Amino acid sequence: MKKASLILLVLFSFLCIHAQSNKTVYNVYDFGAKGDGITNDQTAIQKAIDACKEKGGTVVLEKGTFLTGQIVLVNNLTLQIEPSATLLGIKSDDEKDYPHHLIDTKYPNRMLEDCQRRLIYGNKVRNVTITGGGIINGQGDYEPWMHVKEIGTEKDRPSILAFVGSNNITVSNLTLIKPACWTQVYIESENINIQKIKVNTGQLTPNRDGIDIVDCHNVLIEDSYIESEDDGICFKSGSEYGCKDIIVRRCILDKLNVKAGNCFKLGTDGLGSFMNFDVSELILKNAYQNSAFCIESMDGAVIDNLNFRDCQITNCGQAIFILLADRRRTVPERKTRIGAISNISFKNINGTDFTQQYPSLITGIKGHNIQNVTFENLNFELKGGIQTTNQTVMEYDGKYPEGSYFGNTNAFGFFIRHADTITFTNCNITTKSEDKRPWLVQEDTHKVEIN
């Protein structure tokens, strides 16, 4: 870096720190909060936040348990939840506590009907930090939120955090527990930093993901421990905005041995794109019957330039699931289309103690092949134990996509179909129990290389 640029960077950092230090600090007790875990402190907390509207500021919660319904964030705000504090989501289905609110996005977005209720809400805000070492408890075990089939979609159960159309958001040094739905969701936002957080959804009912990134750019997730009933970290695209320029590193993703969900996932909703991902040093575990890594283009998403390296997989049903399919799902003003998957790299990935006999699965669409996937230094000891080799593998049929849905194929290590330029370099794929199937089976492939 040139000297002049370095000086400017240091000066900018100093100014940012100085500006932060000059922010007014507001303690919620000064606005009437009780912090006893019984009194509803929603009004007091919101008044403290609203005091920051003009010039920004820091709102402090300390030495108490603060019961509240939805609170709405403002620009240039730090919400400081100290280690001595817990923010407690109220157990209520009342509209005054968790109002339904359709999000407003730049592009038509499939998430509009979901994510209508939330505990902490940032709508088109900028420069917001939530930090402090404390706990946010969504109390998602409230009885009306436990009956997922009866209550309908995700729209009626509040997330703990939700940001829409926002910029420069930091969530750090917090523990988030018992969400009623997705723990936290970031939609059509930029410059998201999620650092040193702990999430534990509990083994409740489905749709309680750890982190959901929906159509966001410039995202950093690092040094976090995610225990989730559903997907651990899930990237979705419900619009043309897409997800791009993503870093995820040094995280533990624990699926709690629950049937639903995967450890690290791209897809389910995939209308726009997933581009430029750098994912490293993850521990992925306890996915029960499902996948450590799941990459799906179901609705026209373009997936390109994904790099996964230096990861450990334990106690999962399947290591890798990559699916290109055509579900014909769309949004207004956008025609249905078939997407593409290309340029994916897995390097230095170890896997042991698999719970199922599934191979990793890579399958595209006839005439729309997955392109250029490389595997280098894989070391998988799979479960094995299958003594027959006559299994048939269905083409994707439009149902909810999971690798486990394809069952035991006629390969124990990798099944590859409708794919071009797949390379294995220095890979050791073995089974714990003797297995009669070959490690690799290909159908409708071109240029599969084993080095």
C-alpha positions in Angstrom: 0.0 0.0 0.0 1.4 3.5 -0.9 2.4 5.7 2.1 -0.2 8.4 1.2 -3.0 5.8 1.1 -1.9 4.3 4.4 -2.0 7.8 6.0 -5.5 8.4 4.7 -6.6 5.0 6.0 -5.2 5.7 9.5 -6.8 9.2 9.5 -10.1 7.7 8.5 -9.9 5.1 11.2 -9.1 7.8 13.8 -12.0 9.9 12.7 -14.4 7.0 12.9 -13.2 6.1 16.4 -13.4 9.7 17.5 -16.9 10.1 16.0 -17.9 6.9 17.8 -16.5 8.2 21.1 -18.5 11.4 20.8 -21.8 9.7 20.4 -24.3 10.3 23.2 -25.0 7.3 25.4 -28.5 6.6 26.5 -29.3 4.1 29.3 -32.8 2.6 28.9 -33.3 2.9 32.7 -33.4 6.6 32.2 -36.4 6.2 29.9 -38.4 4.1 32.3 -37.2 0.6 31.8 -37.5 -1.8 34.7 -35.3 -4.6 33.6 -37.1 -7.1 35.8 -38.1 -9.6 33.1 -41.8 -9.1 33.9 -42.6 -5.5 33.0 -42.9 -4.8 29.3 -40.0 -2.4 28.5 -40.8 -2.0 24.8 -41.8 1.6 25.1 -38.8 2.6 27.2 -36.3 0.9 24.9 -37.9 2.4 21.8 -37.8 5.9 23.3 -34.1 5.5 24.0 -33.5 4.4 20.4 -35.6 7.2 19.0 -33.4 9.7 21.0 -30.6 8.7 18.6 -32.6 9.7 15.4 -31.0 13.1 14.8 -27.3 12.6 15.7 -26.9 8.9 16.4 -25.9 7.4 19.7 -25.4 4.4 21.9 -28.3 2.7 23.7 -27.2 0.7 26.7 -29.0 -2.3 28.3 -27.3 -3.5 31.5 -27.9 -5.2 34.8 -31.3 -6.7 34.0 -33.7 -8.7 31.8 -35.6 -6.5 29.5 -38.9 -7.9 28.2 -40.0 -6.4 24.9 -41.9 -6.8 21.6 -40.6 -5.4 18.4 -38.1 -2.5 18.6 -37.2 -0.5 15.5 -33.7 0.7 14.8 -32.5 4.0 13.5 -29.4 5.2 11.6 -26.0 5.7 13.3 -27.0 3.5 16.3 -25.1 1.2 18.6 -27.3 -1.1 20.6 -25.1 -2.2 23.5 -26.4 -5.2 25.3 -24.0 -5.7 28.2 -22.9 -9.1 29.6 -25.2 -8.4 32.6 -28.2 -7.9 30.3 -30.7 -10.1 28.5 -33.1 -8.8 25.9 -36.2 -11.0 26.2 -38.7 -11.4 23.4 -42.2 -11.3 24.8 -44.4 -14.4 24.4 -47.3 -12.8 22.5 -49.1 -13.2 19.2 -50.6 -9.7 19.7 -50.2 -7.4 16.7 -49.1 -4.5 19.0 -46.1 -6.7 20.1 -45.1 -8.2 16.8 -46.8 -6.2 14.0 -46.9 -7.9 10.6 -45.1 -5.7 8.1 -44.4 -6.5 4.4 -40.8 -5.7 3.6 -40.1 -3.2 0.8 -37.3 -4.3 -1.5 -35.6 -2.9 -4.5 -36.6 -5.8 -6.7 -39.6 -8.1 -6.6 -38.5 -10.6 -3.9 -40.0 -14.0 -2.9 -39.2 -13.1 0.8 -42.0 -10.6 0.8 -44.5 -13.1 2.2 -42.1 -14.4 4.7 -40.2 -12.5 7.4 -43.1 -10.3 8.4 -42.5 -10.2 12.2 -39.3 -9.6 14.1 -38.0 -8.7 17.5 -35.3 -6.2 16.4 -36.0 -4.6 13.1 -33.7 -2.5 10.9 -35.6 -1.2 7.8 -33.4 0.8 5.4 -31.0 1.8 8.1 -27.3 2.5 7.9 -24.3 2.4 10.3 -25.9 0.1 13.0 -24.0 -2.0 15.4 -25.6 -4.5 17.9 -23.0 -5.8 20.3 -22.0 -5.9 24.0 -21.6 -9.5 25.2 -25.2 -10.0 26.3 -28.0 -12.4 25.4 -31.0 -12.0 23.1 -33.7 -14.7 23.9 -36.6 -14.9 21.4 -38.6 -17.3 23.7 -39.5 -19.2 20.6 -40.9 -22.1 22.6 -44.1 -20.1 23.1 -46.9 -22.6 22.4 -48.5 -20.9 19.3 -45.1 -20.7 17.6 -44.4 -24.4 18.1 -47.1 -25.7 15.8 -45.5 -24.9 12.4 -48.0 -26.8 10.2 -50.9 -25.2 11.9 -49.6 -21.6 11.9 -48.7 -21.5 8.2 -45.5 -20.1 6.8 -42.7 -18.2 8.5 -44.6 -14.9 8.2 -46.3 -15.4 11.6 -43.3 -16.2 13.8 -40.9 -13.4 14.7 -37.2 -13.6 13.9 -34.8 -12.2 16.5 -33.1 -9.9 14.0 -34.2 -8.6 10.6 -32.5 -6.0 8.4 -33.9 -5.0 5.0 -32.3 -2.7 2.5 -29.6 -1.7 5.0 -25.9 -0.7 4.8 -23.0 -1.0 7.2 -24.5 -3.4 9.7 -22.4 -5.1 12.5 -23.7 -7.8 14.8 -21.0 -9.0 17.1 -20.2 -10.5 20.5 -23.7 -11.7 21.3 -25.6 -14.9 22.2 -28.9 -15.4 20.4 -31.1 -18.2 21.6 -34.6 -19.7 21.1 -35.8 -17.9 18.0 -39.4 -18.4 16.9 -38.4 -18.7 13.3 -35.2 -17.8 11.4 -32.8 -16.5 14.1 -31.6 -13.6 11.9 -32.2 -12.5 8.4 -30.5 -9.9 6.2 -32.3 -9.0 3.0 -31.1 -6.9 0.1 -28.4 -5.3 2.3 -24.7 -4.4 1.9 -21.6 -4.5 4.1 -22.8 -7.0 6.7 -20.4 -8.0 9.4 -21.3 -10.9 11.7 -18.5 -11.7 14.2 -18.1 -13.7 17.4 -21.7 -14.6 17.9 -23.2 -17.7 19.4 -26.6 -19.0 18.2 -28.5 -21.8 19.8 -32.0 -22.3 18.4 -32.8 -25.3 20.6 -34.4 -28.5 19.3 -37.8 -26.9 18.8 -39.6 -27.1 15.4 -38.6 -26.4 11.8 -37.6 -23.1 10.1 -35.2 -22.0 12.8 -32.1 -21.4 10.8 -29.0 -19.9 12.4 -28.2 -17.2 9.9 -30.1 -16.3 6.7 -28.4 -14.0 4.1 -30.9 -13.1 1.4 -29.7 -11.1 -1.6 -26.8 -9.3 0.1 -23.4 -8.0 -1.0 -20.1 -7.8 0.9 -20.8 -10.1 3.8 -18.3 -11.3 6.4 -19.3 -14.0 8.9 -16.5 -15.2 11.2 -15.5 -16.7 14.5 -19.0 -17.8 15.4 -20.7 -20.9 16.8 -24.1 -21.8 15.3 -26.2 -24.5 16.8 -29.4 -24.7 14.7 -32.5 -26.9 14.4 -32.6 -26.1 10.6 -29.9 -24.7 8.2 -26.9 -23.4 10.0 -25.8 -20.7 7.6 -28.2 -20.3 4.6 -27.8 -18.0 1.6 -30.9 -17.4 -0.3 -31.8 -15.3 -3.4 -35.4 -14.2 -3.8 -34.7 -11.5 -6.3 -32.3 -10.4 -9.1 -30.2 -8.7 -6.4 -28.4 -11.9 -5.6 -25.6 -12.7 -3.1 -22.0 -11.8 -4.0 -18.7 -11.1 -2.4 -19.1 -13.3 0.7 -16.5 -14.4 3.2 -17.3 -17.1 5.8 -14.5 -18.3 8.0 -13.6 -20.0 11.4 -17.2 -21.0 12.3 -18.7 -24.1 13.9 -22.0 -25.2 12.4 -23.7 -27.8 14.6 -27.0 -29.1 13.3 -27.9 -30.7 16.7 -28.7 -34.1 15.0 -32.1 -32.8 13.9 -33.6 -34.2 10.6 -34.3 -30.8 9.0 -31.7 -28.7 7.2 -28.0 -28.7 6.3 -24.9 -27.1 7.8 -23.9 -24.7 5.1 -26.4 -24.0 2.3 -26.8 -22.0 -0.9 -30.3 -22.2 -2.3 -33.8 -23.4 -1.6 -34.7 -20.0 -2.9 -32.4 -19.2 -5.8 -33.6 -16.7 -8.3 -30.7 -14.3 -8.7 -27.1 -15.3 -8.2 -24.5 -16.6 -5.7 -21.1 -15.3 -6.8 -17.6 -14.9 -5.3 -17.7 -16.9 -2.1 -14.6 -17.6 0.0 -15.4 -20.2 2.7 -12.7 -21.6 5.0 -11.9 -23.3 8.3 -15.4 -24.4 9.1 -16.3 -27.3 11.4 -19.6 -28.9 10.1 -21.2 -31.5 12.3 -24.4 -33.3 13.3 -26.4 -32.9 10.2 -28.1 -36.3 10.9 -29.3 -37.4 7.4 -28.5 -34.3 5.4 -25.5 -32.5 4.0 -22.5 -30.6 5.3 -22.3 -28.5 2.1 -25.5 -28.0 0.0 -25.4 -25.9 -3.2 -28.6 -25.5 -5.2 -29.8 -23.5 -8.2 -33.5 -24.3 -8.3 -35.1 -21.2 -9.7 -32.7 -19.7 -12.2 -29.8 -18.7 -10.0 -26.3 -18.3 -11.5 -23.8 -19.8 -9.1 -20.1 -19.0 -9.9 -16.7 -18.8 -8.3 -17.2 -20.6 -4.9 -14.1 -21.7 -3.0 -14.3 -24.0 0.1 -11.1 -25.0 1.9 -9.7 -26.3 5.1 -12.9 -27.7 6.6 -13.8 -30.6 8.9 -17.0 -32.7 8.5 -18.2 -35.1 11.3 -21.5 -36.9 11.9 -23.3 -35.8 8.8 -25.4 -37.9 6.4 -23.6 -36.6 3.2 -20.5 -34.4 2.6 -21.5 -32.5 -0.5 -24.7 -32.0 -2.5 -24.8 -29.9 -5.7 -28.0 -29.6 -7.6 -29.0 -27.7 -10.7 -32.8 -28.0 -11.3 -35.7 -26.2 -12.8 -38.5 -25.7 -10.3 -40.1 -22.9 -12.5 -40.5 -20.6 -9.5 -40.3 -16.9 -10.1 -41.5 -13.4 -9.1 -43.5 -10.7 -10.9 -41.8 -9.2 -14.0 -39.3 -12.1 -14.3 -39.7 -15.1 -16.6 -38.8 -18.5 -15.3 -35.4 -19.7 -16.4 -32.8 -22.4 -15.9 -29.7 -21.3 -14.0 -26.1 -22.4 -14.1 -23.5 -23.8 -11.7 -19.8 -23.4 -12.5 -16.3 -22.9 -11.0 -16.6 -24.5 -7.6 -13.5 -25.6 -5.7 -13.2 -27.9 -2.6 -9.7 -28.1 -1.1 -8.4 -29.7 2.1 -11.8 -31.1 3.3 -11.8 -34.0 5.8 -14.8 -36.0 6.7 -15.4 -38.8 9.2 -18.2 -40.6 11.1 -20.8 -40.3 8.5 -24.3 -41.4 9.6 -25.7 -42.5 6.3 -24.5 -44.5 3.3 -25.1 -41.7 0.8 -22.3 -40.5 -1.6 -21.7 -36.9 -2.4 -24.1 -36.0 -5.3 -23.5 -33.6 -8.2 -26.4 -33.5 -10.7 -27.4 -31.0 -13.3 -30.1 -31.0 -16.0 -29.7 -32.8 -19.3 -28.5 -30.1 -21.7 -27.6 -27.8 -18.8 -24.5 -29.4 -17.2 -22.7 -28.3 -14.1 -19.3 -26.9 -15.1 -15.8 -27.1 -13.7 -15.9 -28.5 -10.2 -12.6 -29.4 -8.6 -11.8 -31.5 -5.5 -8.3 -31.4 -4.1 -7.0 -33.2 -1.0 -10.3 -34.6 0.1 -10.0 -37.2 2.9 -13.4 -38.9 3.4 -14.0 -42.1 5.5 -17.6 -42.8 4.6 -19.9 -45.2 6.3 -20.2 -47.9 3.6 -21.7 -51.3 4.2 -23.9 -51.6 1.0 -23.5 -55.0 -0.7 -25.5 -54.4 -3.9 -24.6 -52.3 -6.9 -27.9 -52.1 -8.8 -29.4 -48.9 -7.4 -31.0 -46.5 -9.8 -30.8 -42.7 -9.2 -33.9 -40.7 -10.0 -33.8 -37.4 -11.8 -34.9 -34.5 -9.6 -38.7 -34.4 -9.6 -39.6 -31.0 -8.2 -40.1 -31.8 -4.6 -38.2 -30.2 -1.7 -34.5 -30.6 -2.6 -32.3 -32.5 -0.1 -29.4 -34.8 -0.9 -31.0 -37.4 1.4 -34.0 -37.5 -0.9 -32.0 -39.4 -3.6 -31.2 -42.2 -1.1 -28.4 -44.7 -1.5 -27.0 -44.6 -5.0 -24.9 -47.1 -6.9 -21.7 -45.3 -5.7 -20.3 -44.9 -2.2 -18.2 -41.8 -2.7 -19.5 -39.6 -5.6 -22.4 -39.8 -8.0 -22.0 -37.3 -10.9 -24.6 -36.7 -13.6 -25.0 -34.0 -16.3 -21.7 -32.4 -15.5 -18.5 -31.3 -17.4 -14.9 -30.9 -16.3 -14.9 -32.5 -12.9 -11.4 -33.0 -11.4 -10.3 -35.0 -8.4 -6.7 -34.5 -7.3 -5.1 -36.3 -4.4 -8.4 -37.5 -3.0 -8.7 -40.4 -0.5 -12.3 -41.7 -0.5 -12.7 -44.9 1.7 -15.4 -46.6 3.7 -15.4 -47.7 7.4 -17.3 -50.9 6.4 -16.8 -52.9 3.3 -18.9 -51.6 0.4 -19.5 -53.3 -3.0 -20.2 -50.1 -4.8 -17.5 -48.3 -6.7 -16.4 -45.0 -5.2 -17.4 -43.0 -8.3 -20.3 -43.4 -10.8 -20.8 -41.0 -13.7 -23.8 -40.5 -16.0 -23.8 -38.1 -18.9 -20.5 -36.5 -18.0 -17.6 -35.1 -20.0 -14.0 -34.7 -18.9 -13.9 -36.2 -15.5 -10.3 -36.4 -14.4 -8.8 -38.4 -11.5 -5.2 -37.4 -10.6 
